[in-house]
Amino acid sequence: MAKTIAPYGDYIHQPNCTNLDHLPGDYGLPLIGHTVGYLKDPLVWAQKRYKQYGPLQRIATTGLRGVLALGPDLAQQVMLDMDRNFSSKMGFHDRVQKFFEGSLIMEDFEHHRHQRRIVQTAFKNDALQHYTKEINRIYDRALDEWDADVGQTIPFFMYIKELLLIVAAEIFAGETEYKGERVRYLNQAFLDATAGLMYILPWNIPGFTYHTGMKGKRNLQNFFRPMIDQKRKGDGMDMLSFFSREKDENGEYFTAEEVTNQAIFLMFAAHDTTTAAITHTIYYLARNPQVKEKLYREVDSLDLDGLLWEDQDKLPYMQMVFNEVQRIRPSVPSVPRRTIRECEMAGYKVPANTMVFTLPRFTHWMEEYWTNPHIFDPERFSPQRAEHKKHPFQFHPFGGGAHKCIGMHFSQMEYKNFLFKFIKRFDFESRHAKQDVWMQTFPLPKPSDDMPIVITRR
């Protein structure tokens, strides 16, 4: 008998609960709630509220009422979700589903497991070994071009963003015509779609951010869908080929729509998070010369031109640097869920259909778990100190539970291979117009001035 996935329960049709007056907290200003403080610096905002109201509190932000769930205990409850009380689908429904409907983060339970099959082969060892070799080739080509900018001030964020878009085009879609018309089309569609996430008014009218985002989404769909039949017939090693050849529990190909949905979201998830991680690494290395020197020494100790997949564990200090970057400036600022039924959180009854917002960075800065959390200190992740092991969810940059990021190993490989090649070739210094740089969180965490640096040949 063919296996079928039961339809979603009634909870996906219910409106958000807004009657939360029995919980501590407040809704902020009329209409806008806490949106300004939340968008400006969610860490400072959350720290202030935590001192005032505790780990669970009612809030209103970005047009939604819900509860703010702070600290590792609540993060563990929400992400492990042992009692199936929390919906990722409905947590992201109000905004993200407009652009990434049907993607992994927009599915719950059996539906999520079903869709996860599409991407599973693309992240196995054989595939990752192939990606690693191809990424080294792409990085070499790009860094050869960067040589022309030695001695000049460059906006590092824009450079790495463009480079990782090229990586996405080649690794995700198999588009190897370097900076060709199709690659430019794909990259622009991606930029338009991700920009659309920050819309204020959902008006699909030219000139509005939402319209730009919808146009980008359609262009991404029009790019990926026509390729799927051809990808199924071939033996390509790009991610779209793996997705296209995957079969469901009944031995049938997933639909073109399903494959397209996952391809669009995984491209977004992999690109933006790694862009943020590498940019913040450059920022903190420039401000912490002792860390930079130690990382350079470790890279120089390996007589390799680049890292293969089997070399990923040969740089333990680089792994500590990566972890500390993700602790102090996680690439994913907020992880929302929505309750499916009434449940107890931190001693309070939280009604069904209530939005729940977790903030990984708040937990990553809690003085109860971290020594001087405001200081950039990779050694806290060393085996001797192991500060991150006091609680299973005090450090969770890739989420946890069933929705833990399936691409976490790919993203760390992408990060390490770039840093290795960059450090082998270049030294750098920051060139901020002022040292007190505003570190933005939305739509993508980064220094607001795009991280200007001067690179020099080693």
N, C-alpha and C positions, 0 to 999 in steps of 0.2 A: 504493500500500500504506500502510495506516495506521501511523503511527510509534508505537512503544511504548517505554516506559522499562524497561530491564532490571531485574530484581529485585536487591535488595541482596545483596552477597556474604556469605560465612559469618561475616565479622568481627562482624556485629551480634549474633550468637548466642554469642559467646565471652565468658567471664567476664573481669573486670579482672585484669591481671597484678599480682601482689603480691610476686614474687620479684625484688627490686631491690637486694639486699645488695651487689652488685658496684659500685654507684654511691656516690659520696661522700654524706654526710648522715646523718640518723638519723630514726627514727620517733616520737621524743618519748615521752610518757607512755603507759603501757598503756591501751588502749581509746580514750582521747580524743586521743592523739597531740599535735599542735600546735594543736588547735582553739581553745583559749582565746586564745593569742597572736595567731593569725590573725584571729579575729573582733574582738578588741579593737582592734588597729591593724596591719593587714597590711603597711603600709609599714615601720614600725619592726621588725616581725618579720622581714621579708624582707631589710632592710638588714643586720641582725645576722647572718643566715644567709649572706648573700652574702660578707661578710668572712670567715666561718668556712669555708665550703665551696665558694665560687665560683658561676658562673652556672647550673650544672645540678646538682641534688642530689635525693636521695630524701627524701620527707616522708610524713607521715600527718596528714590533717586532715579534719574534718567526716565522719568515718567512711570515708574513702577513702585508700588508699595510691597514690602516684604520684610524679611528678618535678616540681619547681619549676624553670621555665625563665625566667631573668632576663636582661634587657638587650635591646637592639634587634636584635642578630644572631639570637638565638633567636626573638624575636617575628616577625622577617621570615621565618625558615625555616618557622615554624608557620603563619603567616597566609597567606603566598603559596602555600605547599604545592605547589611545582612538581612534586614526584614523587608527589603524592597519597598521602602517608604519614599524614595526620591526619584524623580524623573529628570533625566538629562534632556530629553526631547522637549519637555515643557519649560525647563529652565532656560533654554536657548530660543524658545518659540517666538517670543515677541519681536526679536530683531534678527537673530542669526538665521532663522529658518527661511527668511525671505531670500537669502543669498545661497545658503548651503542646505537646502531641504534634502532629506534622504541620506545625508552624510552620517558618519558614525556617531558624531555627537548629537545628532537629531534622532537617535533610535534608542529604545530601552529594551533590556532583558533579552528575550528570545529574538526579537527583531534586530537587536544590536549584534548578537552572536551570528545571526544569519548574514548580515551585511559585512561583518568583520572577515568572513571567509573570502570576500572579494580581494582583500589586500594581503592576506596572510602569506602567500608564496612570495610576494614582492619584497618581504622583509626577512626571508630566510638567508642562511649563510651564503649559499651559492650566489644569490642575487646581490647581497651586500659586498661580496668579493668583487663582483663585476662593477658595481657602482663605484667602489673605491678606486679602481684603476682608471675608470673614465673621469672621475672627479679630479684625480691628479693631472690628467692631460688637460682638462679645462682650466685648472688653476695655473699650470705652467704657461699656457697661452695668454691668460689674462695678466699674470705678473710680468711677462715679457713686455706687455704694453705699458704696464705701470712704470717700467724703467724710464720711459720718456718723461715722467713727472718727478723724477728725483730732484730734490732741492726746491720744489714748489709746494705751496700749501694746497692741499686737496681736501675736499669734504669726504672723509673716509666712509661715512654712512652711505652716501650716494654711490660710492665706488663698490662697496661690498654688496649693496642692494642690487645693483645692476649685474654684478658677477653672479650672485646666487639666482637671479632670474634666468641667466643663461644656463646655469646648472639645472634649474627646474625644467627648462625647455628640452634639454638633451636627455637628462636622466628620467624625467617623468613622461615625456612624450616622444622621445627619440628623434627630436628635431636637431639635426647636426649641421644644418647650413648656418654657419656662424653669423649671427646678426642679420640673417636673411629676412625676407618679407614675412614669412610665416612666424618666425621667432619674434619679430617686432609686433606682429598682430597679437600673438599669444600673450606677450608681456604687457601690452597696453590693456588688453581685456582683463588681465589679472589685476593690474593697478586700478582700473576703473571699478571692478567689483569690490575690491577690498576698501577703497575709498568710500564706497557707498554705505559701508557698515556704520559710518559716523553721521548718517543723515539725521536731521532734526525733524523735518516734516516728511512723511511718506507720500510725497506727491510725485507721481511719475510724469513730470512735465519738464521739457528741456530747460536747462539752467539750474535745476535742483540736484543736489547730491544724490538723492535717491534714484533719480532718473539715470544719472551716470552709472550708478551701481547696477541697476537693472540691465542697462545696455551692456556693461561688462560681463554680467552673468550670461546673457544670451549669446554673446560672442564666444565665451568659453564653451558653452554647450555646442554651438555650431562648429567649433574647432575640434572638439573631442569626438562627438558622436559619429561623424562620417568615417573616422579612422578605425572604429572598433571591429568591423567585419574583416578588414584587411589584417589587423593585428592578430585576430584569432587564427588566421590561416598561416601566419608566419611563426618564426622562432625568435623574435626579438627579445632583448633583455632589458628594454626600458620598462618602467613601471606600468604604463598603460597597456603594454603587451601582456604583462602578467595579469593585470586586472581583467583584461578582455578574455583571456583563456581560462579563467577560474570558473568552476562549476559549483552549483548549489548542492544541497543535501540529496536532491533527486537526480544528480548527474546532469543537470541542464545548465546551459550558460545563463549567467545573470543577464538581465535586459540591458540594452544600450543606455537607458536612462539611469539604471542603478550604477553601472560602471562609470558613467559620466559624473554622477553625483559624488562618488568617492574620489575620482581623479581631481575634481575641482577643489574639494575640501583638503585633500592630502597635500596638494600643491601649496595651498594657502598655509596650512599648519606647518609644513616643513620650512617654507621660505621665510616667513615673517619671524618665527621663533629663533631660527639660526642667525638671521640678520641682526636681531636684537642682541643675541648672546655674543657674537663676535664684536659688534660695535662697543658694547659695554666692557668687554675685555680690553680693548684698546684704550678706552677711557681710564680704567682702573690701573692698567699697567703704566700708563703715562704718569699717573699720580702716585705710584708706589714703586720707585726705582729698585728697591731691594727685591721685590717680587719679580719685577721684569728681569733683573739680572739673573736671578735663580732660574727662571724659566728659560732664558736664553742659554744658560749653561747646560741645562738638561737637553734642550734641542740639539745643541752643538755636540753633545756626547754621543749622539747616534750618527754613525757614518752612513747615512741613507739620503737619497735624493727625495724620497717621499715615503709615506706610510702605506703599507698594504693593510688589508683587513686584519691579518694576523699580527700586525705591529701595534694595534691600538692600545694594548696594555703596557707598552714600553715607556710610557711617559706618565708616571704616577703623579708628578707635581703638576703637569698640565691638567690632569683630571681634577686635582684639588682646586686649581684656578677656575676651571669650568664650574665646579660645584659652588665655589664661593661667589662667582658671578651670578649663578642662578639663585643663590640664597639672597644676595643683597639686592639684585634687580631681576627677579624672575621674568621670563619672557611672556608668561601668561599672567596678567594682573588679577583676574577674577574668574572664579569657576561657579556658575549659577546652577541651581537645581530648583525643582518645585515639588512640594510634598504631594503624595498621591492620596494619603489618608491622614487623619490626625495622628500625631506622634509626639513623644516627649523629647525635648531637647534642653539640656542644661537645667532640668527641673521644671520646665514650663510646657504646657500643652500648646503645640503649634497646630493650627487647623489644617485640614486638607486644602490642597490647591494654593498653598502659600509659597511665594518666591523665597528662596534661600540663597544668600550670597556669601561665598567664602573668599577670603583674600590670602593666598599663599604668602605674600610678602609680609603681612602682619605677623604670621606665625614665624617666619624666617628671621624676624627682628625681635622676638620676645626675649627679654632679659632673663626670664626664668630658665631658658634653655641655652642661650648663647652668651659667650663672654664678649663684652663690648661689641654688641651686634652692629653698631654703626661703623665699625672699622673693617676695612677690607683685609681679611686675614685668611688666606688659603690653608694655612697650617691647622686651622681648627678641624679640617677634614682628614688630618694625618692619622695613621693607626694609633699613634701615641695619645692623641687628644680625643679624637672621635666624638666631637661635640654633637654631631648629628644623630647619635644613637641613643639619646636619652628618652626619646619617644618615637614610635614608628611613623608618626605623621607630623613631626616637627620640621621635616624637610621633604617637600613633595613637589618639586618643580614639574614633574611629568604626570601629576595627578596620582590616582590610585584606584584599586579595585578593577572592576570590569572595563572601565573607561580609561585605564592607564594608557598613556600614549604608545601606540604600536610602533611609531617611528622613532622612539627615543634613541635606539642604537645608531640608526642612520644619521640622526641630527648630530650626535656626538662625534661620529666619524667625520662628517662634513666639517664640523668645527675644528677638530684636531688636525685634519689634513690641511686645512687652510692655514692655521696658525703655524704649523710646522714649516710649510713652504715659505710663508711670509717672513718668519723669523730667520730662516736660513739665508734669505736674500737681503732683507732690509732691517735697518734700525729706524726709529721714528721718535718724534717729539710732538707734543700737543701744541696747538696754536689758537687756543681760545681767546676771543677778544676780551673776555673777563673770566676770572677763575670761578666765580660763583655762577656756574652754568645751571640753568633750569633743566631738570631731568623730567621730561614729559613721560606720561604713562600711556595715554591714548592718542591716536589709534594704535600706535606701536611704541613700546618703551625705547627711548633713546635720548641722548643729549639734544636739547632743542636747537643747537647750532650745527648739527650734523657732524660733529666730531672732527674739526679741522686738524690735520696733522701735516708735518713735513717728513717725507721719507728720504733716507740716505742709503746708499749701497754699502753693504758690509764688505 
